[in-house]
């Protein structure tokens, strides 16, 4: 079984943003978890982290360099980790890594990673400056 051997990627980067159990309803006909389900988890984890930074509503505007490294299997515990790459006037770019523990046990495996960009928006859905955290 493949595992991370790169020294800088042997452990998740960033903070744990979500953890969920992969279920049979999330699979394709082969029994592997859908990539779209993983992307959805990443988007939700990123939204939670970006909302905290923005002190308000954010929307996803871009996803870059998504790489599916390993399949996720039913019964795996799937964890999303987020790390701020940069902030702009209204944008927040996060590195998001997905790690899985087979059947919730043993070594963590990096299964997916990508860069997500979120924009802080006002009540009308228009970009707004990031609010300072107090």
Secondary structure, DSSP 8 states (H G I E B T S, - for coil): ------GGGSS--SEEEEEEE--GGGB-TTSBB-HHHHHHHHHHHHHHHHHHHHTS-EEEEEEEEEEE-S--BTT-EEEEEEEEEEE-SSEEEEEEEEEEEGGG-S-EEEEEEEEEEEEEB-TTS-B-------
